[in-house]
Amino acid sequence: MSTTPRVTAPQQDPVPAAGRVDIAERPVTCVGAGLAFLGLFTLLLVFAGSVLAFGVGITVIEKGDESGGLPLAGGGLLGAVFAVVLLLTSFAVVAPGQTSVRQFFGRYIGTVRRTGLVLLPPLTSGKKVSIKVHSFETSEIKVNDLDGNPVEIAAIVVWQVADTARAVFAVEAYEDFIKAQAESALRHVATTHPYDESGPGETSLRGGTDLVSAELAEEVAARVAIAGLEIIEVRISSLAYAPEIAQAMLQRQQAGAVIAAREQIVEGAVTMVDQALKRLEADDIVSMDDERRAQMVSNLLVVLCSDQRTQPVVNTGSLYA
């Protein structure tokens, strides 16, 4: 089975429509695991020093010097809490196949694609977005083909996130969005092709599966480009006539098969009769006039084209008696 080529999302217009979120993915400033672990170690040192300062302040209070102990203990505790909160917001762990879309108080600042422990600007929040390859099968929908015959069709869509910023901010839920758009595109493409027996220049759903799949992939890609999604492959997984006309269409297909078989049988029988007559005449086995020739042709065609075994009749008289 041939595969449908990957369909990339077309470029967006430079001027967005009214109300559309015009945003594109960009990298965020971050450092790798080495400096991240150094920052984590520094955080632990700061936290330990703050706790130690808090303990010293409590000790001073217990000795009776409240004027000097309270500020020292309170300052150490607030410093520890502030340092922990500030530095913890700077760390993120990104697994392979995942990204982190970072925001600074609601403002998009970039996407982290580096995996492992990373050190980011403080006070930023992140949303994990998977860039793995996903697939789903559309529900089996009933639609009329180009000839008006009701058919039931479903497709498998293979996709992944190409632009994480558009996927998060341009649409409400990109997974639900692509499912709805895939079913809409499948319904539209199915109505532009006949189920079978396509005319000149037409592609049928059953006979031109690869061409229909490529057309479907292009239409789905155009519909989900706004969400930053990339279509890898679309394949038709289920295709059949609707139950209410399936029996009638089956009878029509059977009749067509019987006619085609009969045509082949007749063509073969005529060829065999022609060869038999030429062989009889060439070898001078028997001499026949037109009437005898017609009688032999009739008998041979009956024998060769009959569905049942023929019963031979031995004629001891003459055709002219």
C-alpha positions, 0 to 999 in steps of 0.5 A: 500500500502506497503512503500519502505524502506528508502535507504541510500547512500552508502559510497564513495571511500576513493580516489576520482576520478580525478576532483571530489570534495571530501568533507563531512559535518562537524559542524561549531563552533557557539553559541546559541541564548543567546550569540548571543543576547548578541553579538547583544546588544554589537554591538548596544552599540558599534554602539551607542558609535561610533555615539556619538564619531562622534557627539562629533568630529563634535561639536569640529569642530564647535567650531573651533578646527579642529586639534583635531575634525577631527581625533576624528570624522573620527576615530569614524566613521571608528570604527562604520563602521568596528564594524558593518560590522564585527559583522553583518557577525557573525550573522545568522538566521536558520529556522527549516528544514534549514541549513547554509553552511558556507564559509570563503573566499571560504573555507568550514568551516562547516554547521550550523544545530542549529535553531534560531539566532546563532553567528558564526565566523566573515567574513563568508558567508553562503548558505541556504540548505533545509533538508526538505523532497522533492518529485517530479514526473518524466516526463512520458517516453517511453521505451521498456520493456524486451519483446521489447514492448513500454510502458510509465512509470513515478515515484514519488521520495521522497528524502532529503539532507543528506550531505549538503556539498556534495549537495552544492560543489560536484554537480552544482545543486543537484535538477536538478541532482536528477531529471536527475538521477531518469529518467535515473534509471527509464529507465534502470529498466523498460528495465529489466522487462516485462510489464506483463506475467512474466516468471519463476523467473521474475518480471513484471512491473505491477504485481511486483510493490513493488519489482520494486519500491524497485529496482528503489529506490536502483538504484537512491540512488546509482546514487545520493550518490555523491551529498549527497542525501538520497532516502526515497521512489520511487513509480511507478505513471503511467504505460501503454502500448504506444498508438500505441500498446495499442489497440492490447494489450487490445485485447490480454488481452481480449482474455486471459480473455475469454479463462480463463472464458471458461476454468472455465465454461467447468470445472464447466460444466463437474463437474455438468454433472458428478454429475448428471449422478452419481445421476441418477444412484445412485437413479436408476431413469433411466437406460442408455446404453453408447449411451444414456449416451453420448447423455445426456452428450452432451445435458447437456454440450450444455446447460451449456456451451452455451452463449445463452439460449437453446431451449428445444426439446421434443423427443417423439420417440426413439433414435434407431428409 
